[in-house]
Amino acid sequence: MKGEVENAEVKGERGVRQLSEACLETISPCGKCCREAQHLMLKLYAYAGCSTCRNAIKWLKQHAIPFEEIAIRESPPSVPELRVMLGAQGGDLRKLFNTSGLDYRALDMKSKLPSMSSDEALKLLASNGNLVKRPFALDVKARVFLVGFKEAEWKAVFAAAR
């Protein structure tokens, strides 16, 4: 993935990263290139029982940032969405995983993840929303890609996106 991460800027925890246009084009929900998809808004994958997710939702509402809330356990992010987020996280698969979750421990992901290919790991995440770090927020048009909720980081990212 590192070789592909070159063309489009993404704002995230570690500053601005580059993502390939090919990656961005694959996650348009209407099947069109993301550059043409004017209807996209922030997608927030969250779990109602997660206090961090509730804090993120509260923060978004307080700042009047429109978003689409998606139940992460029932509808996890797709492999293309996860692939773009992986690029935004510098290719570090572990950052996409909910490492404190029961499923992560039950599947012994701590020992399995280092030997998994990125394709295998992304398919696993896309099939089990409990494994995905949450909240998981992305807005292709604004190029905002966030995992977890740290208020200062979100404030900086959304200020830059406006």
Legacy VTK file of the C-alpha trace (Angstrom):
# vtk DataFile Version 3.0
C-alpha trace
ASCII
DATASET POLYDATA
POINTS 162 float
0.000 0.000 0.000
2.856 2.392 0.704
3.756 2.554 -2.981
0.177 3.517 -3.861
-0.180 6.289 -1.316
0.840 9.239 -3.485
-1.849 11.410 -5.080
-4.528 12.792 -2.739
-4.111 14.498 0.630
-5.720 13.033 3.737
-5.867 14.760 7.098
-5.437 12.457 10.071
-3.702 11.848 13.389
-0.211 12.094 11.945
-0.842 15.146 9.794
-1.448 15.139 6.063
-0.934 11.920 4.118
-1.274 11.123 0.460
-3.766 8.631 -0.993
-3.935 7.386 -4.528
-6.853 8.488 -6.689
-7.468 4.803 -7.458
-8.094 4.139 -3.753
-10.444 7.096 -3.461
-12.394 6.090 -6.550
-13.127 2.636 -5.158
-15.191 3.831 -2.197
-17.772 5.971 -3.921
-21.112 4.418 -2.870
-22.812 5.281 -6.142
-20.106 3.613 -8.212
-18.850 6.906 -9.656
-15.486 8.485 -9.127
-15.327 10.302 -5.798
-14.409 13.514 -7.592
-17.846 13.415 -9.227
-19.786 12.272 -6.151
-20.980 15.582 -4.714
-23.497 13.932 -2.360
-20.941 12.368 -0.025
-20.763 13.420 3.613
-19.040 12.181 6.713
-19.732 8.528 7.424
-19.441 7.698 11.104
-19.276 4.014 11.923
-20.154 3.737 15.606
-21.528 1.439 18.273
-24.326 2.736 20.498
-22.863 0.996 23.561
-19.488 2.728 23.147
-18.955 5.864 25.257
-16.183 7.073 22.940
-18.582 6.834 19.985
-21.244 8.723 21.942
-18.696 11.444 22.713
-17.783 11.713 19.012
-21.461 11.969 18.027
-22.065 14.624 20.681
-19.029 16.568 19.448
-20.171 16.411 15.805
-23.643 17.645 16.758
-22.228 20.462 18.895
-20.144 21.603 15.941
-23.033 21.256 13.461
-21.095 18.805 11.292
-23.499 16.698 9.233
-22.863 12.970 9.328
-24.416 9.628 8.540
-24.276 7.282 11.521
-23.780 3.628 10.618
-23.970 0.753 13.097
-20.445 -0.660 12.916
-21.351 -4.130 14.227
-24.153 -4.676 11.716
-22.562 -2.828 8.770
-18.769 -2.678 9.117
-16.717 -0.526 6.747
-16.063 -2.094 3.349
-12.665 -3.407 2.280
-12.111 -0.375 -0.011
-12.997 2.013 2.834
-10.671 0.136 5.158
-7.915 0.195 2.525
-8.148 3.985 2.230
-8.144 4.341 6.025
-5.106 2.066 6.168
-3.279 4.449 3.843
-4.286 7.394 6.025
-2.871 5.557 9.044
0.493 5.080 7.382
-0.092 1.412 6.540
-0.271 0.374 10.206
-2.948 -2.356 10.310
-3.005 -2.409 14.100
-4.465 1.131 14.122
-7.624 -0.179 12.435
-8.213 -2.866 15.055
-10.131 -2.498 18.321
-7.270 -4.009 20.301
-9.144 -3.783 23.603
-12.190 -5.671 22.285
-13.327 -9.126 23.297
-13.283 -10.436 19.723
-9.695 -9.251 19.232
-8.630 -11.205 22.315
-10.834 -14.242 21.587
-9.355 -14.563 18.092
-5.820 -14.051 19.481
-5.252 -11.274 16.977
-2.235 -9.986 18.892
-0.257 -13.009 17.744
-2.014 -13.537 14.379
-2.016 -9.972 13.024
1.762 -9.667 12.444
1.707 -12.626 10.045
-1.492 -11.658 8.192
-1.424 -9.970 4.811
-3.193 -6.626 4.598
-5.818 -8.199 2.307
-6.563 -10.921 4.872
-6.762 -8.404 7.719
-9.016 -6.002 5.802
-11.380 -8.828 4.812
-11.562 -9.899 8.451
-12.329 -6.344 9.589
-14.994 -5.948 6.884
-16.664 -9.152 8.095
-16.590 -8.385 11.838
-17.382 -4.833 12.954
-16.462 -5.699 16.546
-12.832 -5.842 15.425
-12.808 -2.332 13.919
-11.502 0.544 16.032
-14.302 2.977 16.676
-15.509 5.475 15.985
-14.416 5.106 12.385
-15.032 8.337 10.488
-14.438 9.103 6.846
-15.452 11.759 4.373
-13.988 11.150 0.947
-14.906 14.552 -0.443
-13.285 16.435 2.455
-10.573 13.776 2.738
-11.134 13.315 6.461
-10.134 9.889 7.779
-10.194 9.279 11.545
-10.186 6.265 13.850
-10.871 6.672 17.539
-11.917 9.959 19.091
-9.493 12.519 20.411
-11.227 15.881 20.602
-8.134 17.976 19.803
-7.379 15.875 16.730
-10.957 16.037 15.471
-11.059 19.792 16.022
-7.881 20.276 13.976
-8.963 17.946 11.183
-12.435 19.444 10.755
-11.106 23.013 10.979
-8.734 22.205 8.108
-11.507 20.468 6.119
-13.837 23.480 6.076
LINES 1 163
162 0 1 2 3 4 5 6 7 8 9 10 11 12 13 14 15 16 17 18 19 20 21 22 23 24 25 26 27 28 29 30 31 32 33 34 35 36 37 38 39 40 41 42 43 44 45 46 47 48 49 50 51 52 53 54 55 56 57 58 59 60 61 62 63 64 65 66 67 68 69 70 71 72 73 74 75 76 77 78 79 80 81 82 83 84 85 86 87 88 89 90 91 92 93 94 95 96 97 98 99 100 101 102 103 104 105 106 107 108 109 110 111 112 113 114 115 116 117 118 119 120 121 122 123 124 125 126 127 128 129 130 131 132 133 134 135 136 137 138 139 140 141 142 143 144 145 146 147 148 149 150 151 152 153 154 155 156 157 158 159 160 161
